């Protein structure tokens, strides 16, 4: 979308509170983990809209697109340049009728008199005037030009014609200089000369700027003399843009007519400008504006079929607004609209769609900017990505949701808060005290916090916010590898996203509460591979067939080969093994599974068991009788098997993890 230059800066006059960016990230994260494409997820979020923390609806780009389309249809019924041409034709016809009636009356009076000389002179005069009118062209512009050299007999007709020409001149000027309505209602020679001077000065500056020469007159001098034409403009670009948009709107008004209508209207405008001796100055300026604004579509046309007619200036204003709306529609309707959202001019939206629509766009802009300001998203190489901070935040949100579910679960019982372990060696670290937890006060850092808070002097008064407590090394170190099934069935049964949320939540818990623990993630389909935790949100399924649990267990065991203490593999799957690695390292797949696949997988279970690695399996949406192999893993290894629905996966995994860490 070409940026419509207004003179207001982004962020001015925001009349709403900051959005809950954390909640926005949660909504974005849910879609991202479903699709694996952050740009698409962002696009859908901004296109569909969302509810803020207070439950207020923020319209998305799709709603705004419908507003723009409805407004365009409404405007197309308001303007009719040909109707304005017809109004001037009808007006001129009334003037001609008044003149004709005056001539007929003059001749009748002469014929009723006894003065033959009077009769003869009057007949010659009436015949001459009729002949003049008969020889006039039917084209409005040429007919008006002819009447400028016509000596009206009727004073009433002459005054009406002068009024018509004055109104027409003002209408033509206002078509190109919309900001000047207030002093162009009845343009006089002095005003027209000032208009010529403005156009010549602006053309000179544009030509100098194009050649890279210093501006003479300077922009400041130009605005001192002609600033009332361009209220709010801050530089030459603003002035050029305002003039170019208006001139392009006038062109669009012409282009909306049929070929014959367009020819007649252009001829009329050219004649009016010639009469006012502005034609050369305007043509020069428009030519310069075309070169200076290649991004503007000067050939655009709109459907304008109003029923009530309008002035040419009003039709140009409608054409300008229709151009804005068409640009807005094209932007809102294209893929990837979110990328261009920061460039949408709020003033243009406000002018065309109203204050309410402008507020919605502003909030969408603020939402997108808030994610960037908080460091949750980055854009690298034209692609939107989640930052490490954003991934941690999504994991923290998922963990918070799981704890809330755990607390409310009628089957799992309430979760007890973890306590500070005192059985290990004291660390050289401390942390802020949280109310309700036992602690060993780190005196030096606590006193320092109090002094920093209250300033120098005695006595030093302690406040709970000053407390820092010593951290102790846990007596139990744990190593955990999460092995996620990436087979096609996981996506088909909508199991993958909850599995990713569970892994993000538990890795966040381990990293924040048990920083000395080892944690890794393995994804397995046809084959297994180690995954970076940062890649989990965008993780997608393996479209090659196979559930290679054997390779997943072997890789997990390999990742923990140097780790000591309690070690476990948490397997999340929705089926039994259907693939294994052959002796040459190539994968083999078969459904139903062959004996060799089950045998090789069980052999890897035995290796893990011998190495002291516990295998805990979360079996999603499967019956014990349907896939008995996971039961056999538990019997051989001694780990646990959880048959759970996808909705309860995270809660069960969290509860088991917390309980196992409390047990030591």
C-alpha positions as CSV (number, residue, x, y, z in Angstrom):
1,X,0.0,0.0,0.0
2,X,1.4,3.4,-1.0
3,X,1.8,5.5,2.2
4,X,-0.7,8.4,2.2
5,X,1.2,11.3,3.6
6,X,-0.5,13.0,6.4
7,X,1.1,15.4,8.9
8,X,0.6,13.4,12.1
9,X,3.2,11.1,13.6
10,X,2.5,7.5,14.8
11,X,1.6,7.3,18.5
12,X,0.1,10.8,18.8
13,X,-3.1,11.2,20.8
14,X,-3.4,7.5,21.7
15,X,-6.5,7.3,23.8
16,X,-6.3,3.8,25.1
17,X,-4.3,1.9,27.7
18,X,-1.4,-0.4,26.9
19,X,-2.4,-3.8,25.6
20,X,-1.7,-6.9,27.5
21,X,1.3,-7.9,25.4
22,X,1.8,-11.2,27.3
23,X,-1.8,-12.2,26.5
24,X,-1.2,-11.2,22.9
25,X,1.9,-13.4,22.8
26,X,-0.1,-16.3,24.2
27,X,-2.7,-16.0,21.4
28,X,0.0,-15.7,18.8
29,X,1.9,-18.7,20.3
30,X,-1.1,-21.0,20.2
31,X,-1.5,-20.4,16.4
32,X,2.2,-20.5,15.8
33,X,2.6,-23.9,17.4
34,X,-0.4,-25.1,15.3
35,X,1.0,-23.8,12.0
36,X,4.7,-23.6,12.5
37,X,4.9,-20.3,10.6
38,X,5.1,-17.1,12.7
39,X,4.4,-14.7,9.9
40,X,1.2,-16.6,9.0
41,X,0.2,-16.8,12.7
42,X,0.7,-13.1,13.1
43,X,-1.2,-12.4,9.9
44,X,-4.1,-14.5,11.1
45,X,-4.1,-12.9,14.5
46,X,-4.2,-9.3,13.1
47,X,-6.6,-10.3,10.3
48,X,-9.1,-12.0,12.7
49,X,-8.7,-9.5,15.6
50,X,-8.8,-10.4,19.3
51,X,-10.1,-9.5,22.7
52,X,-8.0,-7.5,25.0
53,X,-7.5,-8.1,28.7
54,X,-10.7,-6.3,29.6
55,X,-12.7,-8.3,27.1
56,X,-13.0,-5.5,24.5
57,X,-13.1,-6.6,20.9
58,X,-10.3,-5.3,18.7
59,X,-11.4,-5.6,15.1
60,X,-9.0,-7.3,12.8
61,X,-8.0,-6.4,9.2
62,X,-10.8,-8.5,7.8
63,X,-13.4,-6.4,9.6
64,X,-11.7,-3.3,8.4
65,X,-11.7,-4.6,4.9
66,X,-15.5,-5.0,5.0
67,X,-15.7,-1.4,6.3
68,X,-13.6,-0.1,3.4
69,X,-15.7,-2.0,0.9
70,X,-18.9,-0.7,2.3
71,X,-17.6,2.9,2.4
72,X,-16.4,2.6,-1.2
73,X,-19.8,1.4,-2.4
74,X,-21.5,4.3,-0.5
75,X,-19.1,6.9,-2.1
76,X,-19.6,5.6,-5.6
77,X,-23.3,6.6,-5.3
78,X,-22.4,10.2,-4.2
79,X,-20.3,11.6,-7.0
80,X,-21.3,12.2,-10.6
81,X,-19.0,14.5,-12.7
82,X,-21.2,14.1,-15.7
83,X,-24.1,15.2,-13.6
84,X,-22.3,18.4,-12.8
85,X,-21.6,18.9,-16.5
86,X,-25.3,18.5,-17.1
87,X,-26.1,21.0,-14.4
88,X,-24.0,23.6,-16.2
89,X,-25.6,22.7,-19.5
90,X,-29.1,23.1,-17.9
91,X,-28.0,26.4,-16.3
92,X,-26.7,27.7,-19.7
93,X,-29.9,26.6,-21.3
94,X,-31.9,28.7,-18.8
95,X,-29.7,31.7,-19.6
96,X,-30.2,31.2,-23.3
97,X,-34.0,30.9,-22.7
98,X,-33.9,34.2,-20.7
99,X,-31.9,35.8,-23.5
100,X,-34.3,34.5,-26.1
101,X,-37.4,35.7,-24.3
102,X,-35.8,39.1,-24.0
103,X,-35.1,39.2,-27.7
104,X,-38.6,38.1,-28.5
105,X,-40.1,40.7,-26.2
106,X,-37.8,43.4,-27.7
107,X,-38.9,42.4,-31.3
108,X,-42.6,42.4,-30.3
109,X,-42.3,45.8,-28.8
110,X,-40.6,47.1,-31.9
111,X,-43.2,45.5,-34.2
112,X,-46.0,47.1,-32.2
113,X,-44.6,50.6,-32.6
114,X,-45.1,52.9,-35.7
115,X,-41.3,53.5,-36.0
116,X,-40.1,51.7,-39.1
117,X,-36.5,52.5,-38.3
118,X,-36.9,50.9,-34.9
119,X,-38.4,47.9,-36.4
120,X,-35.6,47.5,-38.9
121,X,-32.8,47.9,-36.4
122,X,-34.5,45.5,-33.9
123,X,-35.0,42.9,-36.6
124,X,-31.3,43.1,-37.6
125,X,-30.3,42.9,-33.9
126,X,-32.5,39.9,-33.1
127,X,-31.5,38.1,-36.4
128,X,-27.8,38.8,-35.6
129,X,-28.1,37.4,-32.1
130,X,-30.0,34.3,-33.3
131,X,-27.3,33.7,-36.0
132,X,-24.5,34.0,-33.4
133,X,-26.2,31.4,-31.2
134,X,-26.9,29.1,-34.1
135,X,-23.3,29.1,-35.1
136,X,-22.1,28.2,-31.6
137,X,-20.8,24.7,-30.9
138,X,-22.8,22.2,-28.9
139,X,-19.7,21.4,-26.8
140,X,-20.1,23.1,-23.4
141,X,-16.6,24.5,-23.3
142,X,-16.7,26.0,-26.7
143,X,-20.2,27.3,-26.2
144,X,-19.2,29.0,-23.0
145,X,-16.2,30.5,-24.7
146,X,-18.5,31.9,-27.5
147,X,-20.8,33.5,-24.9
148,X,-17.8,35.3,-23.4
149,X,-17.7,37.3,-26.7
150,X,-21.5,37.6,-26.9
151,X,-23.2,40.9,-26.1
152,X,-26.3,40.0,-24.0
153,X,-29.5,41.9,-24.6
154,X,-30.9,40.7,-21.3
155,X,-29.2,42.1,-18.2
156,X,-30.6,39.2,-16.2
157,X,-29.1,36.7,-18.6
158,X,-25.8,38.5,-18.5
159,X,-25.7,38.5,-14.7
160,X,-26.6,34.8,-14.6
161,X,-23.8,34.0,-17.2
162,X,-21.3,35.9,-15.1
163,X,-22.4,34.0,-12.0
164,X,-22.1,30.7,-13.9
165,X,-18.6,31.5,-15.1
166,X,-17.5,32.6,-11.6
167,X,-18.8,29.5,-10.0
168,X,-17.3,27.3,-12.7
169,X,-13.9,28.9,-12.4
170,X,-14.0,28.4,-8.6
171,X,-15.1,24.8,-9.1
172,X,-12.3,24.1,-11.5
173,X,-9.7,25.7,-9.2
174,X,-11.0,23.8,-6.1
175,X,-10.7,20.6,-8.1
176,X,-6.9,21.0,-8.0
177,X,-6.5,23.2,-4.9
178,X,-9.0,21.7,-2.5
179,X,-7.4,23.5,0.5
180,X,-8.1,26.9,-1.1
181,X,-11.9,26.9,-1.1
182,X,-12.2,29.7,1.3
183,X,-10.4,32.2,-0.9
184,X,-11.4,30.9,-4.4
185,X,-15.2,31.3,-4.1
186,X,-14.9,34.3,-6.4
187,X,-11.3,34.3,-7.8
188,X,-10.2,37.8,-8.8
189,X,-7.1,38.7,-10.9
190,X,-4.9,39.2,-7.9
191,X,-5.8,35.8,-6.4
192,X,-5.2,34.2,-9.8
193,X,-1.8,35.8,-10.1
194,X,-0.9,34.5,-6.7
195,X,-2.0,31.1,-7.8
196,X,0.3,31.2,-10.8
197,X,3.2,32.4,-8.7
198,X,2.7,29.5,-6.3
199,X,2.6,26.9,-9.1
200,X,5.7,28.4,-10.8
201,X,7.6,28.5,-7.5
202,X,6.7,25.0,-6.6
203,X,7.6,23.7,-10.1
204,X,11.0,25.5,-9.9
205,X,11.7,23.9,-6.5
206,X,10.8,20.4,-7.8
207,X,13.0,20.8,-10.8
208,X,15.9,22.0,-8.7
209,X,15.4,19.2,-6.2
210,X,15.4,16.7,-9.1
211,X,18.7,18.1,-10.4
212,X,20.2,18.1,-6.8
213,X,20.5,21.9,-6.7
214,X,19.8,24.2,-3.7
215,X,16.2,25.3,-3.5
216,X,15.6,28.9,-4.6
217,X,13.2,30.0,-3.2
218,X,13.9,28.0,-0.1
219,X,11.2,25.9,1.4
220,X,10.9,28.3,4.3
221,X,10.4,31.3,1.9
222,X,7.9,29.3,-0.1
223,X,5.8,28.5,3.0
224,X,6.0,32.1,4.2
225,X,4.3,33.2,1.0
226,X,2.1,30.2,0.1
227,X,1.8,28.2,3.4
228,X,-2.0,28.8,3.5
229,X,-2.3,26.4,0.5
230,X,-0.6,23.6,2.4
231,X,-1.5,23.7,6.1
232,X,0.6,21.4,8.2
233,X,3.2,20.7,5.6
234,X,6.7,20.4,7.1
235,X,8.9,19.8,4.0
236,X,8.9,19.8,0.2
237,X,7.9,16.1,0.1
238,X,4.7,16.9,2.1
239,X,3.8,19.7,-0.3
240,X,4.5,17.6,-3.4
241,X,2.6,14.7,-2.0
242,X,-0.5,16.8,-1.1
243,X,-0.5,18.4,-4.6
244,X,0.1,15.1,-6.4
245,X,-2.6,13.2,-4.6
246,X,-5.1,16.0,-5.4
247,X,-4.0,16.2,-9.1
248,X,-4.2,12.4,-9.4
249,X,-7.7,12.5,-7.9
250,X,-8.7,15.0,-10.6
251,X,-7.3,12.6,-13.2
252,X,-9.3,9.8,-11.7
253,X,-12.4,11.9,-11.9
254,X,-11.8,12.4,-15.6
255,X,-11.0,8.7,-16.1
256,X,-14.2,7.6,-14.5
257,X,-16.2,9.0,-17.4
258,X,-16.8,7.6,-20.9
259,X,-14.5,8.6,-23.7
260,X,-16.9,11.3,-25.0
261,X,-17.7,12.6,-21.6
262,X,-14.1,12.7,-20.6
263,X,-13.1,14.6,-23.7
264,X,-15.8,17.2,-23.1
265,X,-14.8,17.6,-19.4
266,X,-11.1,17.9,-20.2
267,X,-11.9,20.5,-22.8
268,X,-14.0,22.5,-20.3
269,X,-11.2,22.4,-17.7
270,X,-8.6,23.4,-20.3
271,X,-10.8,26.3,-21.5
272,X,-11.3,27.6,-17.9
273,X,-7.6,27.4,-17.1
274,X,-6.8,29.2,-20.4
275,X,-9.3,31.9,-19.5
276,X,-7.6,32.4,-16.1
277,X,-4.1,32.2,-17.7
278,X,-3.3,29.3,-15.5
279,X,-3.0,26.5,-18.1
280,X,0.7,26.6,-18.7
281,X,1.6,26.9,-15.0
282,X,-0.7,24.0,-14.1
283,X,0.5,21.7,-16.9
284,X,4.1,22.3,-15.9
285,X,3.3,21.6,-12.3
286,X,1.4,18.4,-13.0
287,X,4.2,17.2,-15.3
288,X,6.7,17.7,-12.5
289,X,4.5,16.1,-9.9
290,X,4.1,13.0,-12.1
291,X,7.9,12.6,-12.3
292,X,8.3,13.2,-8.5
293,X,5.7,10.7,-7.4
294,X,6.1,7.5,-9.5
295,X,4.4,5.4,-6.8
296,X,1.0,7.2,-7.5
297,X,-1.3,5.6,-10.0
298,X,-2.1,8.5,-12.3
299,X,-4.2,6.3,-14.6
300,X,-6.6,5.0,-11.9
301,X,-10.4,5.3,-12.5
302,X,-13.4,4.8,-10.2
303,X,-17.0,4.0,-10.7
304,X,-18.8,7.2,-9.8
305,X,-22.5,7.0,-10.6
306,X,-24.2,9.3,-8.1
307,X,-27.8,10.2,-8.4
308,X,-27.8,13.7,-6.9
309,X,-24.8,15.2,-8.8
310,X,-21.9,17.0,-7.2
311,X,-19.4,19.7,-8.0
312,X,-16.2,18.8,-9.8
313,X,-14.3,19.6,-6.6
314,X,-16.5,17.3,-4.6
315,X,-16.1,14.6,-7.3
316,X,-12.3,15.0,-7.1
317,X,-12.5,14.7,-3.3
318,X,-14.6,11.5,-3.7
319,X,-12.1,10.2,-6.2
320,X,-9.3,10.9,-3.8
321,X,-11.1,9.1,-1.0
322,X,-11.9,6.2,-3.4
323,X,-8.2,6.0,-4.2
324,X,-7.3,5.8,-0.5
325,X,-10.0,3.2,0.0
326,X,-8.9,1.1,-3.0
327,X,-5.3,1.2,-1.7
328,X,-6.5,0.2,1.8
329,X,-8.6,-2.6,0.3
330,X,-5.7,-3.9,-1.7
331,X,-3.5,-3.8,1.4
332,X,-6.0,-5.4,3.7
333,X,-6.9,-8.1,1.2
334,X,-3.4,-9.2,0.4
335,X,-1.4,-11.9,2.1
336,X,1.2,-10.7,4.6
337,X,-0.7,-7.5,5.4
338,X,0.7,-7.6,9.0
339,X,4.1,-6.7,7.6
340,X,2.9,-3.4,6.2
341,X,0.6,-2.6,9.1
342,X,3.1,-0.1,10.8
343,X,3.1,2.0,7.6
344,X,-0.7,2.5,7.4
345,X,-1.5,6.2,7.9
346,X,-3.9,6.5,10.8
347,X,-5.1,9.9,9.6
348,X,-6.1,8.4,6.2
349,X,-8.0,5.6,8.0
350,X,-9.7,8.2,10.2
351,X,-10.7,10.4,7.2
352,X,-12.0,7.5,5.2
353,X,-13.5,5.1,7.8
354,X,-14.0,7.2,10.9
355,X,-12.5,7.4,14.4
356,X,-13.6,4.0,15.5
357,X,-11.8,2.2,12.6
358,X,-8.7,4.4,13.3
359,X,-8.7,3.3,16.9
360,X,-8.8,-0.4,15.9
361,X,-5.9,0.1,13.5
362,X,-3.9,2.0,16.1
363,X,-4.4,-0.8,18.6
364,X,-3.3,-3.4,16.1
365,X,-0.2,-1.3,15.4
366,X,0.4,-0.9,19.1
367,X,0.0,-4.7,19.6
368,X,2.6,-5.4,16.9
369,X,4.9,-2.8,18.2
370,X,4.5,-4.0,21.8
371,X,5.7,-7.5,20.9
372,X,8.8,-5.9,19.3
373,X,9.4,-3.5,22.2
374,X,9.3,-6.3,24.8
375,X,11.7,-8.3,22.7
376,X,9.3,-11.2,22.1
377,X,9.7,-11.1,18.3
378,X,12.4,-10.2,15.8
379,X,12.4,-9.7,12.1
380,X,15.4,-11.2,10.4
381,X,15.8,-11.2,6.6
382,X,12.2,-10.2,6.1
383,X,10.9,-13.1,8.3
384,X,9.3,-12.8,11.7
385,X,10.8,-15.0,14.4
386,X,10.3,-15.6,18.0
387,X,13.2,-14.4,20.1
388,X,14.6,-16.6,22.9
389,X,12.8,-14.3,25.3
390,X,9.5,-14.8,23.5
391,X,10.0,-18.6,23.6
392,X,10.7,-18.5,27.3
393,X,7.6,-16.4,27.8
394,X,5.4,-18.9,25.9
395,X,6.9,-21.7,28.0
396,X,6.2,-19.7,31.2
397,X,2.6,-19.1,30.1
398,X,2.1,-22.7,29.3
399,X,3.6,-23.7,32.7
400,X,1.3,-21.2,34.4
401,X,-1.7,-22.7,32.6
402,X,-0.7,-26.2,33.6
403,X,-0.3,-25.3,37.3
404,X,-3.7,-23.7,37.2
405,X,-5.1,-26.9,35.7
406,X,-3.2,-29.0,38.2
407,X,-4.7,-27.0,41.1
408,X,-8.2,-27.3,39.8
409,X,-7.9,-31.0,38.8
410,X,-10.2,-33.2,40.9
411,X,-8.1,-36.3,40.2
412,X,-4.5,-35.2,40.8
413,X,-4.8,-33.2,44.0
414,X,-3.4,-29.8,44.9
415,X,0.3,-29.1,44.2
416,X,2.4,-28.2,47.2
417,X,5.0,-25.5,46.8
418,X,8.6,-26.6,46.4
419,X,10.8,-25.8,49.4
420,X,14.5,-24.7,49.4
421,X,16.6,-27.8,49.8
422,X,19.0,-27.7,52.7
423,X,20.8,-31.0,52.2
424,X,23.4,-29.9,49.7
425,X,26.3,-27.5,49.6
426,X,25.7,-23.8,49.7
427,X,25.9,-22.0,46.4
428,X,27.6,-18.7,45.8
429,X,24.3,-17.3,44.5
430,X,21.2,-15.8,46.1
431,X,17.7,-14.8,45.0
432,X,14.9,-12.6,46.1
433,X,12.8,-14.1,48.9
434,X,9.2,-15.1,48.1
435,X,6.7,-14.9,50.9
436,X,5.9,-18.3,52.4
437,X,9.1,-20.1,51.6
438,X,11.7,-21.1,54.2
439,X,15.0,-19.3,53.9
440,X,18.6,-18.8,55.1
441,X,19.1,-15.0,54.9
442,X,22.0,-13.7,52.8
443,X,22.9,-11.0,55.3
444,X,25.3,-8.9,53.2
445,X,23.1,-8.6,50.2
446,X,20.0,-8.0,52.3
447,X,21.6,-5.1,54.1
448,X,22.9,-3.7,50.8
449,X,19.3,-3.7,49.4
450,X,18.0,-1.9,52.5
451,X,20.7,0.8,52.3
452,X,20.1,1.3,48.6
453,X,16.4,1.6,49.3
454,X,16.5,4.0,52.3
455,X,19.8,5.7,51.7
456,X,22.8,6.2,54.1
457,X,22.3,6.5,57.8
458,X,21.3,4.4,60.8
459,X,19.4,2.6,61.9
460,X,19.0,0.4,58.9
461,X,15.4,-0.8,58.7
462,X,14.7,-4.0,56.9
463,X,11.7,-4.6,54.7
464,X,10.6,-8.0,53.3
465,X,11.5,-6.6,49.8
466,X,15.1,-6.3,50.9
467,X,15.4,-10.0,51.8
468,X,17.8,-12.2,49.7
469,X,18.1,-15.8,50.6
470,X,21.0,-18.2,50.0
471,X,20.5,-20.9,47.4
472,X,21.6,-24.4,48.0
473,X,22.7,-27.1,45.5
474,X,20.0,-29.7,45.2
475,X,21.0,-33.1,46.6
476,X,19.5,-34.7,43.5
477,X,20.5,-33.9,40.0
478,X,18.2,-35.0,37.2
479,X,18.6,-35.4,33.5
480,X,15.5,-35.4,31.3
481,X,15.1,-36.0,27.6
482,X,11.7,-35.4,26.2
483,X,11.0,-37.6,23.2
484,X,8.1,-36.3,21.1
485,X,6.4,-38.4,18.5
486,X,6.4,-36.4,15.2
487,X,4.6,-39.0,13.1
488,X,1.7,-38.0,10.8
489,X,-0.9,-39.3,13.2
490,X,0.1,-36.8,15.9
491,X,-1.0,-33.9,13.7
492,X,-4.1,-35.8,12.3
493,X,-5.3,-36.3,15.9
494,X,-4.4,-32.7,17.0
495,X,-1.9,-34.1,19.5
496,X,1.2,-32.3,18.5
497,X,0.4,-28.8,19.8
498,X,-0.4,-30.0,23.4
499,X,2.8,-32.0,23.3
500,X,4.8,-29.0,22.3
501,X,3.2,-26.9,25.0
502,X,4.0,-29.6,27.6
503,X,7.6,-29.7,26.6
504,X,8.0,-25.9,26.6
505,X,6.3,-25.7,30.0
506,X,8.5,-28.4,31.6
507,X,11.8,-27.2,30.0
508,X,11.0,-23.7,31.3
509,X,10.3,-25.2,34.8
510,X,13.6,-27.1,34.7
511,X,15.6,-24.2,33.5
512,X,14.2,-21.7,36.0
513,X,13.8,-23.9,39.2
514,X,16.4,-26.6,38.5
515,X,19.1,-24.9,36.6
516,X,21.7,-27.6,37.2
517,X,19.5,-30.3,35.7
518,X,20.2,-31.5,32.2
519,X,17.3,-31.2,29.7
520,X,17.1,-32.0,26.0
521,X,14.4,-32.7,23.4
522,X,14.3,-35.4,20.7
523,X,11.8,-35.6,17.9
524,X,11.1,-38.9,16.2
525,X,9.2,-40.0,13.1
526,X,10.8,-42.1,10.5
527,X,14.1,-41.2,12.3
528,X,15.0,-39.3,15.4
529,X,16.9,-36.1,15.8
530,X,17.9,-33.7,18.6
531,X,15.9,-30.5,18.7
532,X,16.8,-27.1,20.0
533,X,14.3,-25.9,22.6
534,X,14.1,-22.7,20.6
535,X,12.7,-24.7,17.6
536,X,9.9,-26.3,19.6
537,X,7.2,-23.7,18.8
538,X,7.7,-24.1,15.0
539,X,8.1,-27.9,15.2
540,X,6.1,-29.7,12.5
541,X,5.4,-33.4,11.9
542,X,7.5,-35.8,9.9
543,X,5.6,-36.4,6.7
544,X,7.6,-39.6,6.1
545,X,5.8,-42.6,7.5
546,X,7.1,-44.2,10.7
547,X,7.2,-44.1,14.5
548,X,10.9,-44.9,15.2
549,X,10.9,-45.2,19.0
550,X,14.0,-47.4,18.8
551,X,16.1,-44.5,17.3
552,X,14.5,-42.0,19.8
553,X,15.5,-44.1,22.8
554,X,19.0,-44.7,21.4
555,X,19.6,-41.0,20.7
556,X,18.2,-40.0,24.2
557,X,20.5,-42.5,25.9
558,X,23.4,-41.1,23.9
559,X,22.6,-37.5,24.9
560,X,22.7,-38.5,28.6
561,X,25.8,-40.6,28.4
562,X,27.9,-38.2,30.4
563,X,25.2,-37.2,32.9
564,X,25.1,-38.5,36.5
565,X,22.3,-38.9,38.9
566,X,18.7,-39.6,38.1
567,X,18.0,-39.9,34.4
568,X,14.8,-40.3,32.6
569,X,13.3,-40.3,29.1
570,X,9.8,-38.9,28.8
571,X,8.1,-40.3,25.7
572,X,5.0,-38.7,24.3
573,X,3.4,-40.8,21.6
574,X,0.0,-41.8,20.2
575,X,0.9,-45.3,18.8
576,X,3.2,-48.2,18.9
577,X,6.6,-48.5,17.1
578,X,6.3,-48.9,13.3
579,X,9.9,-48.2,12.3
580,X,13.5,-49.0,13.3
581,X,17.0,-48.5,12.0
582,X,18.5,-51.3,10.0
583,X,22.2,-52.4,10.3
584,X,23.2,-50.1,7.5
585,X,21.6,-47.1,9.3
586,X,18.7,-46.8,7.0
587,X,15.1,-46.6,8.4
588,X,12.6,-49.4,7.9
589,X,8.8,-48.9,8.1
590,X,6.0,-51.3,8.2
591,X,2.3,-51.2,9.3
592,X,1.3,-53.2,11.1
593,X,4.6,-53.4,12.8
594,X,6.8,-56.4,12.1
595,X,8.4,-58.5,14.9
596,X,11.9,-57.1,14.1
597,X,10.8,-53.5,14.8
598,X,9.4,-54.5,18.2
599,X,12.4,-56.6,19.0
600,X,14.9,-53.9,18.2
601,X,12.9,-51.3,20.1
602,X,12.7,-53.6,23.2
603,X,16.5,-54.2,22.9
604,X,17.0,-50.4,23.2
605,X,14.6,-50.4,26.2
606,X,16.9,-53.0,27.8
607,X,20.0,-50.9,27.1
608,X,18.3,-47.8,28.8
609,X,17.3,-50.0,31.7
610,X,20.8,-51.3,32.1
611,X,22.2,-47.7,32.0
612,X,19.8,-46.8,34.8
613,X,17.6,-44.6,32.6
614,X,13.9,-44.6,33.5
615,X,11.4,-44.4,30.6
616,X,8.1,-42.8,31.4
617,X,5.6,-43.0,28.6
618,X,2.6,-40.7,28.0
619,X,0.2,-42.6,25.7
620,X,-2.2,-40.3,24.1
621,X,-5.7,-41.4,23.2
622,X,-4.9,-45.1,23.0
623,X,-6.3,-48.1,24.8
624,X,-4.2,-50.6,26.7
625,X,-5.6,-53.5,24.7
626,X,-5.0,-51.7,21.4
627,X,-1.3,-51.0,21.9
628,X,0.1,-53.3,24.6
629,X,3.8,-52.6,23.7
630,X,3.9,-49.5,26.0
631,X,2.8,-51.7,28.9
632,X,5.7,-54.0,28.1
633,X,8.2,-51.1,28.2
634,X,7.0,-50.2,31.7
635,X,7.3,-53.9,32.9
636,X,10.8,-54.2,31.5
637,X,12.1,-50.8,32.5
638,X,10.2,-50.1,35.7
639,X,9.0,-46.7,34.5
640,X,5.4,-45.5,34.4
641,X,2.8,-45.4,31.7
642,X,0.2,-42.7,31.6
643,X,-2.9,-43.3,29.5
644,X,-4.3,-39.8,29.1
645,X,-6.2,-37.6,26.8
646,X,-4.4,-34.9,25.0
647,X,-6.3,-32.3,27.2
648,X,-4.7,-33.8,30.4
649,X,-1.2,-34.5,29.0
650,X,0.5,-31.4,30.4
651,X,-1.2,-31.7,33.8
652,X,-0.2,-35.4,34.2
653,X,3.4,-34.7,33.0
654,X,3.7,-31.7,35.3
655,X,2.3,-33.6,38.3
656,X,4.6,-36.5,37.7
657,X,7.6,-34.3,37.3
658,X,6.9,-32.2,40.5
659,X,6.2,-35.3,42.5
660,X,9.4,-37.0,41.4
661,X,11.5,-34.0,42.3
662,X,9.8,-33.8,45.7
663,X,10.5,-37.4,46.4
664,X,14.2,-36.7,46.9
